[in-house]
């Protein structure tokens, strides 16, 4: 596939994700309610790109030792590795930021937190490269489509916005997990 054909494919992936927003919620999130899902830690982050006005809210649900990671006996120092079990978002913005959120929703669900953090780092490096890094589609999946965005610094913030919100939500989960449990009354 020629470079031009690859760029067209990447543009089509971005347009498709912007139009058919995977993981997007059409309703307001409401209050956290994990009662129906014991052991699920929920966190939410709202981020705004002050340059252009794009905004997004990401909500993640993380469970220790569930899904494929538990099946594969993936563990960390505290036991089975935490897995991203739920990912939902709401946002308003340009095609790049909305497509990026859609790709993120497809990409992160089912990964361990450490796998997700590594993927965020890889995506950030790609976008900061200004086009000098070739995307690894095996690692990034559809997120590789944003390689062309890295050549336009003003658009990098658009593509990173959902990923920054996701990262902030993961930090909240980690902080809540590290906090001592409240005493029972």
C-alpha positions in Angstrom: 0.0 0.0 0.0 1.4 3.4 -1.0 1.9 6.2 1.5 -0.9 8.1 -0.1 -3.3 5.2 0.1 -2.4 4.6 3.7 -3.1 8.3 4.5 -6.5 8.0 2.9 -7.2 4.9 4.9 -6.2 6.7 8.1 -8.4 9.7 7.2 -11.3 7.3 6.6 -10.8 5.6 10.0 -10.9 9.0 11.7 -14.0 10.1 9.8 -15.8 6.8 10.5 -15.0 7.0 14.3 -16.1 10.6 14.4 -19.4 9.7 12.8 -20.1 6.4 14.6 -18.8 7.2 18.1 -18.0 3.9 19.8 -18.4 4.0 23.6 -20.2 7.4 23.5 -23.1 8.0 25.8 -26.1 9.9 24.5 -27.3 10.4 28.1 -25.8 12.3 31.0 -23.8 10.0 33.2 -25.6 10.7 36.4 -24.3 9.6 39.8 -21.8 6.9 40.2 -23.6 3.6 41.0 -21.4 0.6 41.4 -23.9 -1.2 43.7 -24.8 -3.5 40.8 -21.1 -4.2 40.2 -19.3 -5.1 43.4 -15.6 -4.6 43.3 -15.8 -2.2 40.3 -13.9 1.1 40.9 -15.4 4.0 38.9 -13.7 7.2 38.1 -14.4 10.1 35.8 -12.5 13.0 34.3 -13.7 16.0 32.4 -11.1 17.8 30.2 -11.4 20.9 28.0 -9.1 22.0 25.2 -9.0 25.7 26.0 -7.5 26.4 22.5 -10.6 25.3 20.6 -13.3 24.5 23.1 -13.4 20.7 22.6 -14.5 19.0 25.8 -14.8 15.4 26.9 -15.8 13.5 30.0 -14.5 9.9 30.3 -15.8 7.4 32.9 -13.9 4.2 33.5 -14.7 1.1 35.6 -11.7 -0.9 36.8 -11.9 -4.3 38.5 -9.0 -6.1 40.1 -8.4 -9.4 38.4 -11.3 -9.8 36.0 -11.5 -10.7 32.3 -8.7 -11.9 30.1 -6.0 -10.7 32.5 -7.3 -12.8 35.3 -7.8 -15.8 32.9 -4.2 -15.4 31.9 -3.1 -15.2 35.5 -1.6 -11.7 35.0 -0.8 -10.3 38.4 0.8 -7.3 40.0 2.3 -6.9 43.4 -1.2 -6.7 45.0 -2.6 -9.8 43.2 -4.5 -10.1 40.0 -3.9 -7.1 37.7 -6.7 -4.5 37.5 -8.6 -4.6 34.3 -10.5 -1.9 32.5 -14.0 -3.3 32.4 -16.0 -0.3 31.5 -15.3 2.7 29.3 -17.9 5.4 28.4 -17.5 9.0 27.3 -19.4 12.1 26.4 -18.0 14.9 24.4 -18.4 17.8 22.0 -15.7 18.9 19.7 -14.0 18.4 16.4 -13.8 15.2 14.4 -10.3 14.5 15.6 -11.1 14.7 19.3 -14.4 12.7 18.9 -12.7 10.1 16.7 -9.9 9.8 19.2 -12.4 9.1 22.0 -14.1 6.5 19.9 -10.8 4.7 19.1 -9.9 4.9 22.8 -13.1 3.3 23.8 -12.5 0.4 21.4 -8.9 0.1 22.4 -8.9 0.2 26.2 -11.8 -2.1 27.3 -10.4 -5.4 28.5 -6.8 -4.3 28.9 -5.0 -4.3 32.2 -4.3 -0.9 33.7 -0.6 -1.3 33.1 -1.2 -2.3 29.4 -3.5 0.8 29.0 -0.9 3.1 30.6 1.8 1.8 28.2 -0.5 2.3 25.2 -1.2 5.9 26.4 2.5 6.5 26.5 3.0 5.0 23.0 0.2 7.2 21.6 1.6 10.3 23.3 5.1 9.6 21.8 3.6 9.1 18.4 1.7 12.4 18.6 4.7 14.3 19.9 6.9 13.0 17.1 5.8 15.5 14.5 5.6 12.7 12.0 9.0 11.2 12.7 7.7 8.0 14.2 6.0 5.4 12.1 2.9 4.0 13.9 2.9 0.4 14.9 -0.6 -0.8 13.9 -0.1 -4.0 15.8 0.3 -2.1 19.0 -1.9 0.9 18.4 -4.7 -0.6 16.2 -6.9 2.2 14.9 -5.1 4.8 17.0 -2.3 4.5 14.4 -4.6 6.6 12.1 -3.7 9.7 14.1 0.0 9.6 13.0 -0.7 12.3 10.4 -2.1 14.5 13.2 1.3 14.6 14.8 2.4 17.0 11.9 0.0 19.6 13.1 0.8 20.8 16.7 -2.5 22.6 17.1 -4.4 19.3 16.4 -2.3 17.2 18.7 -4.2 18.6 21.7 -7.4 17.5 20.0 -6.3 14.0 19.5 -4.8 13.8 23.0 -7.8 15.2 24.9 -9.6 11.9 25.5 -6.4 10.1 26.3 -5.5 12.7 28.9 -9.0 12.4 30.4 -8.7 8.6 30.5 -5.3 8.9 32.1 -6.6 11.3 34.8 -9.5 8.8 35.5 -7.0 6.0 35.9 -5.1 8.1 38.4 -8.3 8.6 40.4 -8.9 4.9 40.4 -5.3 4.3 41.6 -5.6 6.9 44.3 -8.9 5.4 45.5 -7.4 2.0 45.5 -4.4 3.2 47.6 -6.7 5.0 50.1 -7.5 3.1 53.3 -10.9 1.6 53.5 -13.5 3.6 55.5 -14.3 1.9 58.9 -17.6 0.2 59.0 -20.2 1.9 61.2 
